[in-house]
Amino acid sequence: MQWIIFSGGLLLAYLLGSIPTAVWVGKWFYGCDIRNEGSGNAGATNVIRVLGVKAGIPVILVDVLKSFLAVYFMSAFIPPGWTASQVIYAQILAGFLAVIGHVYPVFASFRGGKGVATLLGMGIALFPNVIWIPVVVFVIVVFGTGYVSLGSMLGGLSFPLADILLYHDRHPGKVIFSIVVALFLLYTHRQNIQRLWKGEENRFKRVKKT
C-alpha cells in the first residue's frame, strides 16, 4: 500500500506538470491555440511574444508553481522511515516528472513547452541558494543578445557549475540532477541551436497577433 501511495504522488507530479497553462490561457481568453502562433511553443515566452505581458505573467507564475508544488507535496506520499537523503531523491523525481509533464502534457496532446519555467520552480524548491545564479545568467544573456533560447541554455549550463563549484553540493542526486538540467535544456532547445548556428534565430520581441 505504501508504494501505491508513493506512485500516486509521482503520478500527481506528472499531472501537475501537464497543466498546459499557455494553451489554456490562449484558448480561454484569446481564442487561439498558442502552438499555432509565433514560434509554436506552448511556453511563457511565446505567450508574451504573441499575446502580451498581461497574458504571459500568469503563465509564468503557474508554470513555476506547478513544479514547486510537485516537489513540496511529494513528502506527503513518502513511506515512513525514509532518510532525508532518500526524501530528496523522491522530490527530485517528482519535480522532474512535473517538468516532463510540462514538455509532454497529457491534457494537451503531449505538445507542451520547453520546461524552463517548470525547472525554475523545481530549482526554487530544491536549490534555493543556487537557483539565482542561472536566473541572473539568463537575464544578462537575454538583455545582452535578445535571444531567450540562448539565455535559457546558458542559464542551464551555469546551474551545475554553480551547484558543484560554488556551493560544493555533496548530495549525489542533486549534483546529477543539476547536470541533467543542463543537458535537458540543450535537448528541448535543439531546434533553436540549429537556428542560432545558421543565424536564423529570432530575437525576442512582441509580435502583435492579428
Secondary structure, 3 states (H helix, E strand, C coil): CHHHHHHHHHHHHHHHHCCCHHHHHHHHHHCCCHHHCCCCCCCHHHHHHHHCHHHHHHHHHHHHHHHHHHHHHHHHHCCCCCCHHHHHHHHHHHHHHHHHHHHCCHHHCCCCCCCHHHHHHHHHHHCCCCCHHHHHHHHHHHHHHCCHHHHHHHHHHHHHHHHHHHCCCCCHHHHHHHHHHHHHHHHHCHHHHHHHHHCCCCCCCCCCCC
